[in-house]
């Protein structure tokens, strides 16, 4: 009976082993396969007869064999089961992912006689996990699962490292570490209100700030869903963290832009309004526009803009609006406003299209009340020769003002025109408080700075009526431009402040460097074609004079000194011209030009220069060639002034689609933490900005006594670029 039962049990085990989808492998303590279930073939493509008797580790992926052997040895030594994941090579060559439970089989003496491994195919699960990781990486998110009290994580995606700045293993072993990188105010909310909701089994969504990057705030969006069991008890918490830094920065930038737009809109001295397209109804208007038309926006809402236009000008204005809608381009015109409390007003209007997502969404209007100017112009017609002169003056003045870009230029142009046209004995622009104006002179306010700004002048004789009207019109022109130019200069100042904060847009940096190179080229050309040629002419005249005339010994010596001084000046100007615009830089190529620069530098430097350039068959744009050359000039200048180096090494090579430039010296170096403060003094900031403008990357490495090292990467130039060598 017992024997029959044993056979039955063996038969049951055989049926299970031969029909399970998992692979069952019996390995002796030497690592040789003694038995393997038939499922081996369906999983790996190997036949049982091939694998039995083989080294059990032979079909394991080479990179994982050492790990599996260690687990096998640990099982023999500890006599305890082990779990492991590894890769297996299919007979056809592709890789499979498996997980295995390894258990020892103990004989009667207590030794491990065999090891049984139950192997399961987890390839699809691994692919799914990798797909999830790829998705999370692409959307910059991390998912995790934990118990109700956050004492341990049962799952945490690898992407948590890039988002939180903490190693995944550290988070898994010490979950509270994650809170060290969250802003204290936001962490208090998470530990308070958010935790209370989770304890109640309620899902939560919360925004918070990361502080793990110094001097930088990043934002995250936390979504947590409690998983409840059938009794309503919280079984686990599943959550996702989304990095929404770029979105938040874009929203903040948009808000800042909207505030600037609102400030310019509301405080503009010109009338500004906007209308929708279907019925040309008013949408917005600033106070200046309300003053011009004599009505408040609340009275203009749901009214057609054309209702304010003088009847005879309707067709002109409507045609202009139609052209703006069809062509999407601004349109200027002059017309008359009627139905206002001030009666008929003559205005200049600029219609500007409003685009939203590249689709015309509305029309802006900028209105200037030119009624007084028009009245003055009409009165001037009554004068003959004087009128013609004044009219030409106004025309010239108005055209010139169109090209004025600064307040100072506007003031100088006004002074020039007043001196030309009016009988003044003295004229100036003065910025003084109202109560400090000197009596006996004429003061006309033209704008505002810290104090009111006046056109101040003294007359030789009283002005004619048409001269007074000319002056009023000229000042009116100036007033119209004055505050707008102030706004423009303020915007330029802000741009300069952005430059000082290293917030300059790349296109602006590139433009500034292009302008700088253009000015260098112009200055080099001017020096070469004017000053240098003049010096050469004077040198030849002096040489001719000295060779054809007999002079005293003392005079002869002085003339020789002057001649030598002229030669030195000529030499120095030639050097300056070469530095401003290296000759044949683009024709010779970057490598040859750098070799020439290093040869010249060696004549005066007290350090050795080693230059390496190989495998450089890659094209660069003209800007990149000039940029690298300027960077080398700056680094050599820095080495001569600060580094005290005995040897400088410069290398230039192409790697794939990039050009790598490396500079190293064995000089005194400096404290890396002080490098930021040294940027402005050493010109390193210029190098950083120039690399940024050219879409490159730069890294600086230095320490006291360890020299100064720079690594720069530039992308491949366009197809029409110049070969680097």
Residue pairs with C-beta under 8 A, 6 or more apart in sequence:
17 24
17 37
18 37
18 38
20 37
20 39
21 39
21 42
21 120
21 121
22 37
22 39
22 118
22 119
22 120
23 36
23 37
23 39
23 40
23 43
23 44
23 117
23 118
23 119
23 120
24 35
24 36
24 37
24 39
24 116
24 117
24 118
24 119
25 33
25 35
25 36
25 37
25 40
25 56
25 116
25 117
25 119
26 33
26 34
26 35
26 36
26 105
26 114
26 115
26 116
27 33
27 34
27 56
27 72
27 114
27 115
27 116
27 117
28 34
28 113
28 114
28 115
29 76
29 111
29 112
29 113
29 114
29 115
31 55
31 56
31 57
31 69
31 72
32 53
32 54
32 55
32 56
33 51
33 52
33 53
33 54
33 55
33 56
34 52
34 114
35 52
36 48
36 51
36 52
37 48
38 48
40 46
40 47
40 48
40 51
41 47
41 48
43 88
43 96
43 119
43 121
44 59
44 88
44 89
44 90
44 91
44 96
45 90
45 91
45 92
46 59
46 91
51 59
56 72
56 117
57 65
57 68
57 69
57 72
59 88
59 89
60 68
60 86
60 87
60 88
60 89
61 86
61 87
61 88
61 89
61 95
63 87
64 86
64 87
67 84
67 86
68 84
68 86
71 82
71 84
71 102
72 102
72 115
74 82
75 81
75 82
75 102
75 103
75 104
75 112
75 115
76 104
76 112
76 115
79 104
79 106
79 112
80 104
81 101
81 102
81 103
81 104
82 101
82 102
83 99
83 100
83 101
83 102
84 99
84 100
84 102
85 97
85 98
85 99
85 100
85 122
86 97
86 98
86 100
87 95
87 96
87 97
87 98
88 95
88 96
88 97
88 98
88 119
89 95
89 96
90 96
96 121
96 123
97 121
97 122
97 123
97 125
97 126
98 119
98 120
98 121
98 122
98 123
99 119
99 120
99 122
100 117
100 118
100 119
100 120
101 117
101 118
102 115
102 116
102 117
103 115
103 116
103 117
104 112
104 114
104 115
104 116
105 112
105 113
105 114
105 115
105 116
106 112
106 113
107 113
132 143
132 157
133 157
133 158
133 159
136 142
136 143
136 157
136 159
137 159
137 162
139 242
140 159
140 162
140 163
140 242
140 243
141 159
141 163
141 240
141 241
141 242
141 243
142 156
142 157
142 159
142 160
142 163
142 164
142 240
142 241
143 155
143 156
143 157
143 238
143 239
143 240
143 241
144 153
144 155
144 156
144 157
144 160
144 238
144 239
144 240
144 241
145 153
145 154
145 155
145 156
145 236
145 237
145 238
145 239
146 152
146 153
146 154
146 175
146 236
146 237
146 239
147 154
147 236
147 237
148 198
148 199
148 226
148 234
148 236
148 237
150 175
150 176
150 237
151 175
152 172
152 175
153 171
153 172
153 175
154 236
156 168
156 171
156 172
158 168
160 166
160 168
160 171
160 241
161 167
161 168
163 210
163 220
163 241
163 243
164 171
164 178
164 181
164 210
164 212
164 241
165 181
165 210
165 212
165 213
166 177
166 178
166 181
166 212
170 177
171 177
171 178
179 187
179 190
179 191
181 210
181 211
181 212
182 190
182 208
182 209
182 210
182 211
183 208
183 209
183 210
183 211
183 217
186 206
186 207
186 208
186 209
187 208
189 206
189 208
190 206
190 208
190 222
194 204
194 206
194 222
194 224
197 203
197 204
198 204
198 224
198 226
198 234
198 237
199 234
201 226
201 228
201 232
201 234
202 226
203 223
203 224
203 225
203 226
204 222
204 223
204 224
205 221
205 222
205 223
205 224
206 221
206 222
207 219
207 220
207 221
207 222
207 244
208 219
208 220
208 222
209 217
209 218
209 219
209 220
210 217
210 218
210 219
210 220
211 217
212 218
218 243
218 245
219 243
219 244
219 245
219 247
219 248
220 241
220 242
220 243
220 244
221 241
221 242
221 244
222 239
222 240
222 241
223 239
223 240
223 242
224 237
224 238
224 239
225 237
225 238
225 239
226 234
226 236
226 237
227 234
227 235
227 236
227 237
227 238
228 234
228 235
229 235
264 487
265 272
265 284
265 286
266 286
266 287
267 286
268 286
268 288
268 366
269 288
269 480
269 483
269 484
270 288
270 366
270 367
270 368
270 480
270 484
271 285
271 286
271 288
271 289
271 290
271 291
271 292
271 293
271 347
271 365
271 366
271 367
271 368
271 369
272 285
272 286
272 288
272 289
272 364
272 365
272 366
272 367
273 282
273 283
273 284
273 285
273 286
273 289
273 305
273 364
273 365
273 367
274 282
274 283
274 284
274 285
274 354
274 362
274 363
274 364
274 365
275 281
275 282
275 283
275 305
275 362
275 363
275 365
276 283
276 362
277 325
277 360
277 361
277 362
277 363
279 304
280 304
280 305
280 306
280 321
281 301
281 302
281 303
281 304
281 305
282 297
282 300
282 301
282 302
282 303
282 305
283 362
284 297
285 297
285 300
288 367
289 367
290 296
290 297
292 337
292 340
292 345
292 347
292 367
292 369
293 300
293 308
293 337
293 340
293 342
293 345
294 340
294 341
294 342
295 340
295 341
305 365
306 314
306 317
306 318
307 339
308 337
308 338
308 339
308 340
309 317
309 335
309 336
309 337
309 338
310 335
310 336
310 337
310 338
310 344
311 338
312 336
313 335
313 336
316 333
316 335
317 333
317 335
317 349
320 331
320 333
320 349
320 351
321 331
321 351
321 363
323 329
323 331
324 330
324 331
324 351
324 352
324 353
324 363
325 353
325 360
325 363
328 353
328 355
328 360
329 353
330 350
330 351
330 352
330 353
331 350
331 351
332 348
332 349
332 350
332 351
333 348
333 349
333 351
334 346
334 347
334 348
334 349
334 370
335 346
335 347
335 349
336 344
336 345
336 346
336 347
337 344
337 345
337 346
337 347
338 344
345 369
345 371
346 369
346 370
346 371
346 374
347 367
347 368
347 369
347 370
347 371
348 367
348 368
348 370
349 365
349 366
349 367
349 368
350 365
350 366
351 363
351 364
351 365
352 363
352 364
352 365
352 366
353 360
353 363
353 364
354 360
354 361
354 362
354 363
354 364
355 361
368 480
372 472
372 476
373 473
373 476
373 477
376 469
376 470
376 472
376 473
376 476
377 391
377 394
377 473
379 465
379 466
379 469
380 387
380 390
380 391
380 466
380 469
380 470
381 387
382 466
383 390
383 464
383 466
386 464
386 466
386 467
387 466
389 421
390 421
390 466
390 467
390 470
393 417
393 420
393 421
393 470
393 474
394 470
394 473
394 474
394 477
396 417
397 413
397 417
397 474
397 477
398 477
400 413
401 410
401 413
401 477
401 478
401 481
404 410
404 413
404 481
404 485
405 485
405 488
406 485
406 489
407 447
407 482
407 485
407 486
407 489
410 478
410 481
410 482
410 485
411 429
411 446
411 453
414 429
414 446
414 455
414 474
414 475
414 478
415 427
415 428
415 429
417 474
418 424
418 427
418 455
418 457
418 471
418 474
419 427
421 467
421 470
422 457
422 459
422 463
422 467
422 471
423 459
423 460
423 461
423 463
424 457
424 458
424 459
424 460
425 458
425 459
425 460
426 441
426 457
426 458
427 455
427 456
427 457
427 458
428 456
428 457
429 446
429 453
429 454
429 455
429 456
430 443
430 453
430 454
430 456
431 449
431 450
431 451
431 452
431 453
431 454
432 451
432 452
432 454
433 451
433 452
434 452
437 443
437 454
437 456
438 456
440 458
441 456
441 457
441 458
442 456
442 457
442 458
442 459
443 454
443 455
443 456
444 454
444 455
444 456
444 471
444 475
445 452
445 453
445 454
446 453
446 454
446 455
446 475
446 478
446 479
446 482
447 453
447 478
447 479
447 482
447 483
447 486
448 482
448 483
448 486
449 486
453 482
455 475
455 478
463 471
495 508
498 504
499 508
502 685
502 688
502 689
504 689
504 692
506 692
506 693
506 695
509 689
509 690
509 692
509 693
510 623
510 693
510 694
512 693
513 623
513 627
513 690
513 693
514 623
517 626
520 580
520 581
521 580
521 581
523 580
524 576
524 577
524 580
524 581
525 581
527 573
527 576
527 577
527 580
528 573
528 574
528 577
531 573
532 570
532 573
532 574
532 577
535 566
535 569
535 570
535 573
536 570
538 566
539 563
539 566
539 567
539 570
542 559
542 562
542 563
542 566
543 563
545 559
546 556
546 559
546 560
546 563
551 559
579 633
582 593
582 597
582 629
584 593
585 593
585 625
585 626
585 629
586 622
586 625
586 722
588 596
589 625
589 722
589 723
589 724
589 725
590 620
590 625
590 628
590 629
590 652
590 724
590 725
591 613
591 616
591 652
591 724
591 725
592 725
593 629
594 611
594 613
594 629
594 632
594 650
594 652
595 611
597 629
597 632
597 633
597 636
598 609
598 611
598 650
601 609
601 636
602 609
605 636
605 639
605 640
606 646
607 639
607 643
607 645
607 646
607 647
607 648
607 665
608 646
608 647
608 648
609 647
609 648
609 650
610 647
610 648
610 649
610 650
611 650
611 651
611 652
612 649
612 650
612 651
612 652
612 653
613 651
613 652
613 653
613 725
614 653
615 653
615 654
616 652
616 653
616 654
616 659
616 723
616 724
616 725
617 654
617 723
617 725
618 654
618 657
618 659
618 716
618 717
618 723
618 724
619 716
619 717
619 718
619 719
619 721
619 722
619 723
619 724
620 628
620 659
620 714
620 716
620 717
620 721
620 722
620 723
620 724
621 717
621 718
621 721
621 722
622 721
622 722
623 694
624 659
624 694
624 714
624 717
624 721
625 722
625 724
627 690
627 691
627 693
627 694
628 652
628 661
628 712
628 714
630 690
631 661
631 687
631 690
631 691
631 712
632 650
632 663
634 683
634 686
634 687
635 663
635 687
635 710
636 648
637 683
638 682
638 683
638 684
638 708
639 645
639 648
639 665
639 667
639 708
642 667
642 668
642 682
643 665
643 667
643 668
643 669
643 707
643 708
644 667
644 668
645 665
645 666
645 667
645 707
645 708
646 666
647 665
647 666
648 663
648 664
648 665
649 662
649 663
649 664
649 665
650 661
650 662
650 663
651 660
651 661
651 662
652 659
652 660
652 661
652 662
652 724
653 659
653 660
654 660
654 724
657 715
657 716
658 713
658 714
658 715
658 716
659 713
659 714
659 715
659 716
659 724
660 711
660 712
660 713
661 710
661 711
661 712
661 713
661 714
662 709
662 710
662 711
662 712
663 708
663 709
663 710
664 707
664 708
664 709
664 710
665 707
665 708
665 709
666 707
667 707
667 708
668 704
668 705
668 707
669 702
669 703
669 704
669 705
669 706
669 707
669 708
670 678
670 702
670 703
670 704
670 708
671 702
671 703
671 704
672 700
672 701
672 702
672 703
675 684
675 700
675 702
678 684
679 685
679 688
684 700
687 698
687 710
688 698
691 697
691 698
691 712
691 714
692 698
694 714
695 714
695 715
696 712
696 713
696 714
696 715
697 712
697 713
698 710
698 711
698 712
698 713
699 710
699 711
699 712
700 708
700 709
700 710
701 708
701 709
701 710
701 711
702 708
702 709
